[in-house]
Amino acid sequence: PMLTSRTLSAMTDTDLGMKAELFQRTGSFKSRGALNAALLLTPEQKDRGLITISAGNHGQGLAFAGSMVGTKTVVFMPRTAVPTKIEAIRNYGAEIHLTDSMSDVFERMDAHRIEHDLTYVSPFDDPAIIAGQGTVGLEILEDMPDVENIVVQAGGGGLLAGVALAVKSQRPDVRVIGVEPKGANTVRRSLDSGRLERTGPIETVADGLAAPFAGDLTQAIIAHYVDDVILLDEEEIVNALRLILERVKVVVEPAGAASLAGLLSGRTEAGPGSKTVVILTGGNVDRDKLKSLL
């Protein structure tokens, strides 16, 4: 659904809509791309099974999608992942492997993939994933046909690339702005350097935006279609989470609040009174972590 808040509209000086992806199955937008990718598998790929890396939400989405099409799913995650996300992935029937950190998760996963002949489904850099996430953009155009700005979170960039591609193909005049934490800024750094960057030490409360590296396809789409990618302070993200809870009466995870944080910062340059949409990407937050943030 598209949620509204007169208070947040006034605070951002926009006509604000909030696309509430936290109500999706698995608690985030990630099930869209994962299910699309699973439905496009060949019979041979289904027989072998799927494997991926995840901070949590993509793992849940792929585990759910794998269960829907009847294939095995293996998820590699850092030990620091939110415990409730690990539990949810396990409850969807996936096999979980924990690594020491997000920086070594891909190498560990890839060795297991080769050994067991599994099909890798990227959390972001995959045409089927990007297309699935792009349906968020199509629904925004249906719900708010006169939208002028869309603010989108960037972790690996699958949602940002998908929304930008879907929206700009129909409404090239719509501004699409990405937001990233300063402590996990792979997309912005890759745009600035002109090459694919790896994330250094990840320092952000928004674990859902902590991708370990940039992707070829996502970065190419973002560079071509996205108007800007801005960086966020941690306090801006936490403040937006609190406001969403207080004013919209829904619980989002820190990554889910980042789009509103970007809009509240004023750095998205959305015009006064403009029709603007932020995406509340997920609500998979651990209770103890939420308590500490509040």
C-alpha positions in Angstrom: 0.0 0.0 0.0 0.9 3.7 -0.3 0.8 5.3 3.1 0.5 9.0 3.8 1.3 11.4 6.7 0.3 15.1 6.9 3.1 15.6 9.5 5.8 14.1 7.4 4.6 15.8 4.3 4.9 19.1 6.2 8.3 18.2 7.5 9.6 17.4 4.1 7.7 20.1 2.3 6.4 17.6 -0.2 3.1 15.8 -1.1 4.5 12.6 0.4 3.6 8.9 -0.3 5.3 6.0 1.4 5.4 2.7 -0.5 5.1 0.1 2.3 7.1 -2.9 1.3 7.4 -4.1 4.8 4.0 -5.8 4.4 5.3 -8.1 1.7 5.7 -11.8 2.4 9.1 -12.2 4.2 8.8 -8.6 5.5 10.6 -6.8 2.6 10.6 -6.1 -1.1 13.2 -8.8 -1.6 10.6 -11.5 -2.2 9.6 -9.8 -5.5 13.0 -10.4 -7.2 13.6 -13.7 -5.5 10.3 -15.2 -6.7 10.8 -13.9 -10.2 14.3 -15.5 -10.3 13.0 -18.8 -8.9 10.1 -18.9 -11.4 12.6 -18.5 -14.3 14.8 -21.5 -13.2 15.2 -24.4 -15.6 14.2 -27.9 -14.4 17.9 -28.7 -14.2 18.6 -25.7 -12.0 15.7 -26.6 -9.7 17.1 -30.1 -9.3 20.5 -28.8 -8.3 19.3 -26.1 -5.9 20.1 -22.4 -5.2 22.7 -20.6 -3.3 23.2 -16.9 -2.3 24.7 -14.5 0.1 22.7 -12.2 2.3 22.6 -9.9 5.3 19.1 -11.3 5.8 16.3 -10.0 3.7 17.4 -11.5 0.4 18.0 -14.8 2.1 14.5 -14.8 3.4 13.1 -13.9 0.0 15.1 -16.6 -1.8 14.3 -19.2 0.9 10.6 -18.4 0.5 10.9 -18.5 -3.3 12.8 -21.8 -3.3 10.1 -23.3 -1.1 7.4 -22.1 -3.5 9.0 -23.8 -6.5 10.3 -26.9 -4.7 14.0 -26.4 -4.7 16.7 -26.4 -2.1 18.2 -23.1 -1.0 21.5 -22.5 0.7 22.3 -19.0 2.3 25.6 -17.7 3.4 25.5 -14.9 6.0 27.8 -13.1 8.4 27.6 -14.2 12.0 26.7 -10.6 12.8 23.3 -10.8 10.9 20.2 -10.0 12.8 19.2 -13.2 14.8 15.5 -12.9 13.8 16.5 -12.8 10.1 18.6 -16.0 10.5 15.7 -17.7 12.3 13.3 -16.7 9.5 15.5 -18.0 6.8 15.8 -21.3 8.6 12.0 -21.4 9.1 11.6 -21.1 5.3 13.6 -24.3 5.0 16.9 -23.0 3.8 20.3 -24.3 4.8 22.4 -21.6 6.5 26.2 -21.1 6.7 27.6 -18.4 8.9 30.9 -16.6 8.1 33.1 -14.4 10.1 32.1 -11.2 8.3 30.3 -9.8 5.3 33.7 -9.2 3.6 34.4 -13.0 3.3 30.9 -14.2 2.7 31.1 -14.3 -1.1 34.3 -16.3 -1.3 33.0 -18.9 1.1 29.7 -19.1 -0.7 31.4 -19.5 -4.1 33.6 -22.3 -3.0 30.5 -24.2 -1.7 28.6 -23.4 -4.9 31.4 -25.0 -7.0 31.7 -28.0 -4.8 27.9 -28.7 -4.8 27.1 -27.5 -8.3 24.4 -25.0 -7.1 22.9 -22.0 -9.0 23.9 -18.7 -7.6 21.2 -16.0 -7.4 22.8 -12.6 -6.6 21.0 -10.4 -4.1 21.1 -7.6 -6.6 23.3 -8.1 -9.8 20.9 -10.4 -11.7 18.5 -9.4 -14.5 15.6 -11.4 -12.9 16.2 -9.8 -9.5 16.4 -6.3 -10.9 13.2 -6.9 -13.0 11.3 -8.3 -10.0 12.3 -5.3 -7.8 11.3 -3.0 -10.6 7.7 -3.9 -10.1 7.8 -1.6 -7.1 8.4 1.3 -9.5 5.5 0.2 -11.7 3.1 0.1 -8.7 4.3 3.6 -7.7 3.3 4.9 -11.1 -0.1 3.2 -10.7 -0.7 4.6 -7.2 0.7 8.1 -7.9 0.6 8.7 -11.7 1.8 12.3 -11.3 4.8 11.4 -9.1 7.8 13.7 -9.5 10.4 12.2 -7.2 11.1 8.7 -5.9 13.7 8.2 -3.2 15.2 4.6 -3.2 17.6 2.8 -0.8 20.8 1.4 -2.3 22.6 -1.6 -0.8 23.9 -3.5 -3.8 21.6 -1.5 -6.0 19.0 -4.0 -7.2 16.0 -2.1 -6.0 17.4 1.3 -7.1 18.3 -0.1 -10.6 15.0 -1.9 -11.0 12.9 1.1 -9.9 14.9 3.5 -12.0 14.7 1.3 -15.1 11.0 0.6 -14.8 10.0 4.2 -14.0 12.2 6.0 -16.5 11.1 3.7 -19.3 7.6 5.1 -18.8 8.2 8.5 -17.2 11.7 9.8 -18.0 10.9 13.1 -16.3 10.6 11.5 -12.8 13.6 12.1 -10.7 15.0 8.9 -9.0 17.4 9.5 -6.2 19.3 6.8 -4.4 20.3 7.0 -0.7 23.2 5.1 1.0 24.7 5.1 4.5 28.1 6.7 4.7 29.4 3.6 6.4 28.4 1.3 3.5 28.7 3.5 0.4 29.7 1.0 -2.4 27.3 2.4 -5.0 28.3 6.0 -4.5 32.0 5.2 -4.4 31.7 3.1 -7.6 29.9 5.9 -9.4 32.7 8.4 -8.3 35.6 6.1 -9.3 34.1 4.7 -12.5 34.9 1.1 -11.4 33.3 -1.5 -9.2 34.3 -1.0 -5.6 34.3 -3.3 -2.7 33.0 -2.2 0.7 35.6 -1.5 3.3 34.8 -1.9 7.0 31.0 -1.8 7.2 29.8 0.7 9.8 26.1 1.3 9.7 23.0 0.5 11.7 21.3 -0.2 8.3 22.4 -3.9 7.9 20.1 -4.3 4.9 22.2 -1.8 3.0 25.6 -3.3 3.7 26.4 -5.0 0.4 30.0 -6.2 0.2 30.6 -5.1 -3.4 29.0 -3.3 -6.3 27.6 -5.2 -9.3 28.3 -4.8 -13.1 24.7 -4.7 -14.2 23.3 -2.7 -11.3 26.0 0.0 -11.6 25.5 0.4 -15.3 21.8 0.9 -14.9 22.2 3.3 -12.0 24.8 5.3 -13.8 22.5 5.7 -16.8 19.1 6.2 -15.1 19.5 7.5 -11.6 19.7 11.2 -11.0 21.8 11.2 -7.9 22.9 9.0 -5.0 23.3 10.8 -1.6 25.0 9.6 1.6 23.4 9.5 5.0 24.6 9.9 8.5 23.6 7.2 11.0 21.7 9.6 13.2 19.6 10.7 10.1 18.6 7.1 9.6 17.7 6.5 13.2 15.7 9.7 13.4 13.7 8.7 10.4 12.9 5.3 11.9 11.6 7.0 15.0 9.5 9.4 13.0 7.9 6.6 11.0 7.0 4.7 14.2 5.6 7.8 15.8 3.8 9.3 12.9 2.9 6.4 10.5 2.5 3.8 13.3 4.5 1.1 11.5 7.8 -0.5 12.5 10.5 -0.4 9.9 14.1 -1.6 10.1 16.9 1.0 9.7 17.4 0.3 6.0 13.6 0.7 5.5 13.8 4.2 7.0 16.7 5.4 4.9 14.6 6.8 2.0 12.7 9.1 4.4 16.0 10.0 6.0 17.3 11.2 2.6 14.2 13.2 2.0 14.3 14.8 5.4 18.0 15.8 4.9 17.0 18.2 2.1 19.8 16.8 -0.1 17.5 15.0 -2.5 16.4 18.4 -3.9 12.8 17.5 -4.1 10.9 20.7 -5.0 8.5 22.4 -2.5 5.2 20.7 -2.6 6.3 18.1 -5.1 4.7 14.7 -5.5 7.3 12.5 -3.8 7.5 8.8 -2.9 9.8 7.1 -0.4 10.0 3.3 -0.1 9.7 1.7 3.3 11.7 -1.3 2.1 11.4 -3.7 5.1 10.4 -4.2 8.7 12.7 -7.1 9.8 14.2 -5.5 12.8 15.3 -7.4 16.0 13.4 -6.4 19.1 16.5 -5.7 21.2 18.0 -3.6 18.4 14.8 -1.7 18.0 14.7 -1.0 21.7 18.3 0.3 21.6 17.5 2.6 18.7 14.4 4.1 20.3 
